[in-house]
């Protein structure tokens, strides 16, 4: 996907990115090119995010942010 992609999830997070790969047959997202996220924790910026099933917790999904991660925490 290219250009201003926005994903909202049921846990209250919204991700916006410019370029990414999304699998439609399973939970798998790899987004890069400047990620902006908002959610219960505050605002976040990163160079890359990977969203996939959590390896240590079956039935859960894990978001991993990398590449110059900046978090503005808003309790």
Legacy VTK file of the C-alpha trace (Angstrom):
# vtk DataFile Version 3.0
C-alpha trace
ASCII
DATASET POLYDATA
POINTS 75 float
0.000 0.000 0.000
1.229 3.491 -0.752
0.308 7.003 0.315
-1.445 8.086 3.485
-2.650 4.717 4.811
-4.586 4.820 8.098
-5.417 1.802 10.261
-7.605 1.976 13.377
-7.826 -0.938 15.805
-10.343 -1.813 18.503
-7.876 -1.111 21.342
-7.936 2.616 20.534
-4.803 2.903 18.407
-4.675 4.671 15.044
-1.630 4.214 12.790
-0.835 6.377 9.769
1.983 5.558 7.366
3.123 6.222 3.822
4.153 2.747 2.668
3.542 -0.791 3.860
2.833 -4.434 3.212
-0.384 -5.930 4.550
-1.416 -9.593 4.412
-5.158 -10.073 4.060
-5.156 -13.791 4.925
-3.569 -13.383 8.368
-2.522 -10.700 10.869
0.650 -9.310 9.338
1.509 -5.671 8.707
4.911 -4.157 7.978
4.774 -0.376 7.621
7.646 2.020 7.002
8.461 5.465 5.682
7.406 7.421 8.754
4.835 6.029 11.154
2.540 8.206 13.253
0.437 6.570 15.938
-2.013 7.798 18.532
-3.586 5.758 21.272
-4.208 5.383 24.987
-0.476 5.923 25.731
-0.189 9.197 23.794
1.477 9.986 20.456
4.301 8.050 18.833
6.532 8.434 15.761
8.814 5.760 14.323
10.496 4.682 11.120
8.967 1.188 11.063
6.229 -0.853 12.708
5.586 -4.572 12.534
2.215 -5.974 13.605
1.924 -9.748 13.971
0.679 -12.431 16.364
2.552 -12.367 19.678
4.974 -15.308 19.860
4.750 -15.703 23.639
1.012 -15.105 24.008
-1.301 -17.072 21.692
-4.391 -15.164 20.621
-2.753 -11.752 21.103
-1.224 -9.322 18.629
2.048 -7.442 19.112
3.108 -4.068 17.649
6.884 -3.517 17.474
8.112 0.008 16.671
11.685 0.612 15.465
13.822 3.286 13.810
14.097 6.463 15.841
11.065 5.891 18.051
9.739 8.983 19.819
6.893 8.745 22.335
4.990 11.633 23.881
3.381 9.921 26.872
0.042 11.371 27.994
-1.219 9.627 31.145
LINES 1 76
75 0 1 2 3 4 5 6 7 8 9 10 11 12 13 14 15 16 17 18 19 20 21 22 23 24 25 26 27 28 29 30 31 32 33 34 35 36 37 38 39 40 41 42 43 44 45 46 47 48 49 50 51 52 53 54 55 56 57 58 59 60 61 62 63 64 65 66 67 68 69 70 71 72 73 74
